[in-house]
Amino acid sequence: MEKRNVKICWLDPEKNKDLLLPVYQTELAAGMDVRAAVEGPYLLESGAVHLFPTGFAVAISPGYELQVRPRSGLAVKHGVTVINSPGTIDADYRGEVKVALINLGKMPFLVNRGDRIAQLVLAPVVQAQLELVTKLDETSRGRGGFGHTGL
Ligand SMILES: O=c1ccn([C@H]2C[C@H](O)[C@@H](COP(=O)(O)OP(=O)(O)OP(=O)(O)O)O2)c(=O)[nH]1
């Protein structure tokens, strides 16, 4: 599989030396699991949103983004997901990578330091070059959308 360099650094290496870098759990996994750098256990109440630290920053190649996506196990078993999924880490961002979780489940969810809370997917990006025109070409769909073909 094609690999692309992503520079990563701990923001406070001394404080975070107990944490592991994001890792692909299987050979062909698309996402690297990312761990919570919370200082102690954090209880995410039902219905609550919290921005979790990861303790690291990255530098991605131009033309790529890192997407912050939910882990399906957390979503299905506990209703815990990434509220802005897929979160976008821009190639020019040098701040701490953060994970915004929401607890859509009925029970509070405990996040411990080092828990795998989301996954990061490196994805290519193409910027749109907008061309302002007065009329668009016609298509058979036209303006139909939002279920106009039926459910
Ligand atoms: O889940 C996320 C989403 C974003 N970011 C960081 C990296 C990203 O490059 C930056 C800005 O994200 P975005 O463009 O989605 O946020 P915004 O609300 O539009 O803020 P800004 O005005 O800073 O672009 O915040 C994260 O750490 N985690």
The ligand as an SDF file (V2000), in Angstrom:
LIG
                    3D

 28 29  0  0  0  0  0  0  0  0999 V2000
  -11.7870   17.4960   14.5790 O   0  0  0  0  0  0  0  0  0  0  0  0
  -10.9780   18.4170   14.4160 C   0  0  0  0  0  0  0  0  0  0  0  0
  -11.2180   19.4550   13.4880 C   0  0  0  0  0  0  0  0  0  0  0  0
  -10.2730   20.4590   13.3810 C   0  0  0  0  0  0  0  0  0  0  0  0
   -9.1360   20.4500   14.1220 N   0  0  0  0  0  0  0  0  0  0  0  0
   -8.1170   21.4830   13.9400 C   0  0  0  0  0  0  0  0  0  0  0  0
   -7.2960   21.2050   12.6940 C   0  0  0  0  0  0  0  0  0  0  0  0
   -7.8990   22.0830   11.6520 C   0  0  0  0  0  0  0  0  0  0  0  0
   -6.9470   22.4040   10.6640 O   0  0  0  0  0  0  0  0  0  0  0  0
   -8.3250   23.2740   12.4940 C   0  0  0  0  0  0  0  0  0  0  0  0
   -9.4470   24.0480   11.9130 C   0  0  0  0  0  0  0  0  0  0  0  0
  -10.5260   23.1750   11.6800 O   0  0  0  0  0  0  0  0  0  0  0  0
  -11.7860   23.6370   10.8510 P   0  0  0  0  0  0  0  0  0  0  0  0
  -11.3680   24.3720    9.6250 O   0  0  0  0  0  0  0  0  0  0  0  0
  -12.6950   22.4830   10.7140 O   0  0  0  0  0  0  0  0  0  0  0  0
  -12.4360   24.6230   11.9010 O   0  0  0  0  0  0  0  0  0  0  0  0
  -13.1020   26.0220   11.7730 P   0  0  0  0  0  0  0  0  0  0  0  0
  -14.1830   26.0210   12.7690 O   0  0  0  0  0  0  0  0  0  0  0  0
  -13.4520   26.3450   10.3450 O   0  0  0  0  0  0  0  0  0  0  0  0
  -11.9460   26.9310   12.3330 O   0  0  0  0  0  0  0  0  0  0  0  0
  -10.8340   27.8180   11.6270 P   0  0  0  0  0  0  0  0  0  0  0  0
  -11.4790   29.1610   11.5000 O   0  0  0  0  0  0  0  0  0  0  0  0
   -9.6900   27.8060   12.5840 O   0  0  0  0  0  0  0  0  0  0  0  0
  -10.4890   27.1820   10.2970 O   0  0  0  0  0  0  0  0  0  0  0  0
   -8.7320   22.7260   13.7570 O   0  0  0  0  0  0  0  0  0  0  0  0
   -8.8810   19.4130   15.0170 C   0  0  0  0  0  0  0  0  0  0  0  0
   -7.8710   19.3720   15.6910 O   0  0  0  0  0  0  0  0  0  0  0  0
   -9.8200   18.4410   15.1340 N   0  0  0  0  0  0  0  0  0  0  0  0
  1  2  2  0
  2  3  1  0
  2 28  1  0
  3  4  2  0
  4  5  1  0
  5  6  1  0
  5 26  1  0
  6  7  1  0
  6 25  1  0
  7  8  1  0
  8  9  1  0
  8 10  1  0
 10 11  1  0
 10 25  1  0
 11 12  1  0
 12 13  1  0
 13 14  2  0
 13 15  1  0
 13 16  1  0
 16 17  1  0
 17 18  2  0
 17 19  1  0
 17 20  1  0
 20 21  1  0
 21 22  2  0
 21 23  1  0
 21 24  1  0
 26 27  2  0
 26 28  1  0
M  END
$$$$
